[in-house]
Amino acid sequence: MEKDSREHILEVSLSLFLQKGFKGVTMRDIVEKTGLSKGAFYHYFKSKEQVFEEVANYFYKDIFIQHFEHFSHESLKAFCEDCLKDVDEKFLTVRKIGGNRTEEWNINHYFLIFDAVALLPSFKKLHTEHHALELKSWKKIIGIAKKSGEIKSALSNEQIAKMFLYMGDGFGMNVVFDGSAGKMEAHKKEIRQLWGNFYEMLKGQ
């Protein structure tokens, strides 16, 4: 029962933080939304900051992080496809957490991550470590693709890896800052096209 109550608090809190951001959520909001008594709630968490830290780590580790070891390593093309499918599934998960709200909901997780990086040193370290792992995974599959003859390029494995990663990161930031989250499906098609064109360029070099 204790595990169920704690997980319930985390799931409810995640939905609220995604909806309103860290500053927009109060402890009263969380307690009321969980339906628990104050005594029961404070048995698990003593402050909003404590809730947010656990929520951010839960979201990042269990939902946001990509597990590259599960992606196909038969080819760079297959790896890219698995990566894009995984991103689609993560967006769907975030929307379900938000009760299948409009597509604007899809970008709210960026704000949660921004808040976590700014407020939680441990989260910033976690994010940095994952980014290093992400780069390492891309470099590995690019090395395999070069060795098999799938792609040919004078660019280093790291340069190619960063091109794929930064196209994805830039896409996400553009959606956040230009307010075009309502066109999410179009944006996802665009990043697929960008990756596809870059891949074809690497094949042809």
C-alpha positions in Angstrom: 0.0 0.0 0.0 2.9 2.4 0.8 4.4 1.8 -2.6 1.0 2.4 -4.3 0.5 5.7 -2.4 3.9 7.0 -3.1 3.6 6.2 -6.8 0.2 7.8 -6.9 1.7 11.0 -5.4 4.5 11.0 -8.0 2.1 10.4 -10.9 -0.3 13.1 -9.8 2.6 15.5 -9.1 4.2 14.8 -12.5 0.9 15.7 -14.2 0.7 19.0 -12.2 4.3 20.0 -12.9 3.9 19.3 -16.6 0.8 21.4 -16.6 1.9 24.4 -14.5 5.7 24.2 -14.1 7.5 24.1 -10.8 6.6 27.7 -9.7 3.0 27.3 -10.6 2.3 24.3 -8.4 1.7 24.5 -4.6 1.8 21.8 -2.0 -1.9 22.4 -1.5 -2.5 21.6 -5.2 -0.6 18.3 -4.9 -2.3 17.3 -1.7 -5.8 18.1 -3.0 -5.2 16.4 -6.3 -3.9 13.2 -4.7 -7.0 12.9 -2.5 -4.9 12.0 0.5 -5.1 13.6 3.9 -2.4 16.1 4.8 -1.1 13.6 7.4 -0.9 10.8 4.9 0.8 13.0 2.3 3.4 14.5 4.6 4.3 10.9 5.7 6.0 10.6 2.2 7.1 14.1 1.4 7.8 17.2 3.5 8.2 19.9 0.8 7.4 20.7 -2.8 11.1 20.7 -3.6 11.4 17.1 -2.3 8.4 16.0 -4.4 9.8 17.8 -7.5 13.2 16.2 -7.2 11.8 12.7 -7.0 9.3 13.5 -9.8 12.0 14.9 -12.1 14.2 11.8 -11.6 11.3 9.5 -12.1 10.2 11.2 -15.3 13.8 11.4 -16.7 14.8 7.8 -15.8 11.6 6.0 -16.4 10.1 8.0 -19.3 12.4 10.4 -21.0 15.8 8.6 -21.2 16.4 6.5 -24.4 17.9 3.1 -23.9 20.1 2.8 -26.9 21.2 -0.8 -26.1 17.7 -1.9 -27.1 17.9 -0.2 -30.5 18.9 -2.2 -33.6 22.6 -2.2 -34.4 22.3 -3.9 -37.7 22.6 -0.6 -39.5 22.6 3.1 -39.0 19.3 3.4 -40.8 17.6 0.8 -38.5 19.1 2.6 -35.4 17.7 5.9 -36.6 14.3 4.4 -37.1 14.2 2.8 -33.7 15.3 6.1 -32.2 12.5 8.0 -33.9 9.9 5.4 -32.9 11.0 5.6 -29.3 10.6 9.4 -29.4 7.0 8.9 -30.8 6.2 6.5 -27.9 7.6 9.0 -25.3 5.5 11.8 -26.7 2.4 9.5 -26.5 3.3 8.6 -22.9 3.5 12.3 -21.9 0.2 13.0 -23.5 -1.4 10.1 -21.6 0.0 11.5 -18.4 -1.7 14.8 -19.2 -5.1 13.1 -20.0 -4.6 13.2 -23.8 -4.6 17.0 -23.9 -3.9 19.0 -27.0 -0.5 18.7 -28.8 0.8 21.7 -26.8 1.1 19.3 -23.9 3.9 17.5 -25.8 6.4 20.3 -25.2 5.7 20.7 -21.5 8.3 18.1 -20.6 11.0 20.5 -21.9 10.0 23.0 -19.3 10.1 20.4 -16.6 13.6 19.5 -17.6 14.6 23.2 -17.7 13.3 23.6 -14.2 15.1 20.5 -12.9 18.4 21.5 -14.4 18.1 24.9 -12.9 17.0 23.8 -9.4 18.6 20.4 -8.9 22.4 19.9 -9.2 21.9 16.1 -9.0 19.6 16.3 -12.0 22.0 18.4 -14.0 24.7 15.7 -13.4 22.3 13.0 -14.5 21.4 14.8 -17.6 25.1 15.4 -18.4 25.9 11.7 -17.9 23.1 10.7 -20.2 24.1 13.1 -22.9 27.6 11.5 -22.8 26.1 8.1 -23.1 23.9 9.2 -25.9 26.9 10.6 -27.9 28.8 7.4 -27.2 26.0 5.2 -28.5 25.7 7.2 -31.7 29.4 7.1 -32.3 29.3 3.3 -31.9 26.6 2.8 -34.5 28.2 5.2 -36.9 31.5 3.3 -36.6 29.7 0.1 -37.4 28.0 1.8 -40.4 31.4 3.0 -41.7 33.0 -0.4 -41.2 30.3 -2.2 -43.1 30.4 0.3 -45.9 26.8 1.5 -45.2 28.0 5.1 -45.1 31.2 6.9 -46.4 32.2 10.2 -44.9 35.3 12.2 -44.2 33.6 13.5 -41.1 34.6 11.9 -37.8 32.2 9.6 -36.0 31.8 12.2 -33.3 31.0 15.0 -35.8 28.3 12.8 -37.5 26.9 11.8 -34.1 26.6 15.4 -33.1 24.8 16.3 -36.3 22.1 13.8 -35.7 21.8 14.8 -32.0 21.8 18.5 -32.6 19.2 18.3 -35.3 17.0 16.6 -32.8 17.8 19.0 -30.0 17.4 22.0 -32.3 14.0 20.7 -33.4 12.8 20.5 -29.9 14.0 24.0 -28.9 12.4 25.4 -32.1 9.1 23.9 -31.2 9.3 25.4 -27.7 10.3 28.9 -28.6 8.3 29.5 -31.8 5.1 28.4 -30.2 4.3 25.9 -32.9 3.6 22.8 -30.7 0.2 22.5 -32.3 2.0 21.3 -35.5 3.8 18.5 -33.7 3.0 15.9 -36.3 4.3 18.1 -39.0 7.5 18.7 -37.0 8.0 15.0 -36.4 7.8 14.4 -40.2 10.3 17.2 -40.7 12.9 15.7 -38.4 12.4 12.3 -40.1 13.0 14.0 -43.4 16.1 15.9 -42.1 17.6 12.7 -40.7 16.7 10.8 -43.8 18.4 13.4 -46.1 21.5 13.5 -43.9 21.7 9.7 -44.0 21.4 9.7 -47.8 24.1 12.3 -48.0 26.4 10.1 -45.8 25.7 7.1 -48.1 26.6 9.1 -51.2 29.9 10.6 -50.0 
